Structure formats: C-alpha cells, structure tokens
Amino acid sequence: MWWEKTVEYLFVITCVNRDALMAPLDGNYEAGADLMARHDDKWVLIEFKRNAQAIDDEVQKFAEPSLDSFESAKSALADEDNHHLLIFGERGGDQPIELKALSYFRHQTVDPKEALGCGVTQEKFNSYLSDFLYFKFGEVEEGSGGRSLDYSTVVAVSSNGEITHCEGLASYCERMNLGPDLNPDPGPTSKPGFDMGGPS
C-alpha cells in the first residue's frame, strides 16, 4: 500500500537530477513562489496519483454534471495536454512500486524520466490552465474558497534541464490570477508539490 505522497517522493528521488535544481523542492512554497522563471523556460503541470484506479476518480472532480464537464474539457483541451501529466505508481516486478506517467486527457504513455521535458511556454501553459480550471470548477460563487488541488505541482524547466521554479498549483494560480479561489484547506496534508522530507 502506498499514497500520493509516496509516488511524489519516488518521482523526485528517481527522476529529478538533484544537480539541476535551482528552485527549492523542499515544501517551502512561499520561497518557491518568489522565484522568477526565465523567459525561455518550459512549464509542466504534474498531478500525482496513488495508482491507476485513482485516475478514474478525476472525472468526479469536475463541475456538475461531472461527466459532461470532463468530456467538454477533453474535447477542448486533449490536443494540448502534452505538458499536463498524471504520475502514479503500480506494483513492479523487481521493486515494490514502479512509476508510470500519462498525459491527462489522452492517456498517452510518457516515460516518467522524460516528464520534465514535456513543457510548453508560460503563455501556452497559462492559457491551457485557465481553460482547464473553468471546466473543472465551473462558475464559482464569490467567497466559495477551499477548493483544494493537492498533489498538483507547477514546474518550470530551463533549456538545459534545470528546474528554475516549483510551487503548488493553488499558489501559482493565485499569484497569476488564474481561475477561482484554489487555496487548499489548512491541514497537515494540504501542501501540494514536491516534498524532499520523505513520504508521509
């Protein structure tokens, strides 16, 4: 048995080159949010899931009626989802957990070790993200915060593979003024993003 945080930690220790880190991947999201990515950086959105079965639950997280909203989002955004990845674990042969990665809508297989190379420009990233959040949350009434996107992480990667920016999706959206209020509910498991402190 393992959890989203286990998958997240495994991704960091197996797929991220520590020598290439320029942004803090230690759970300090305020510090991460203060970093300014360079103009030539490419941006990736990663969502960590416990296993393949948890991916099916994504449909239920879209605005009601969920299936209609998800299918509308898929129709509009599937051709642009190369940078939006689902990373999850499954039982391996030689090891307890094997990492897998898929594009969000089309479920095209991606090598987890190549995930950080799937980015797009920040302009394209923000445009996609704005549309995605609209489909996912619909029209949100003022003051209806508490929308949580745990284990969703925004990463910027330079042309030579350095991670120049990393923060939770809720924090990024707030700073870029994208989508509804996505601040996660306070709690010990509410921090999205990489956590180098080990699985929880």
Secondary structure, 3 states (H helix, E strand, C coil): CCCHHHHHHHHHHHHCCHHHECCCCECCHHHHHCCCCCCCCEEEEEEEECCHHHHHHHHHHCCCCHHHHHHHHHHHHHHHHHHEEEEEEECCCCCCCEEEEEECCCCCEECHHHHHHCCECHHHHHHHHHHHHHHHHCCCCCCCCCCCCCCEEEEEECCCCCEEEEEEHHHHHHHHCCCCCCCCCCCCCCCCCCECCCCC
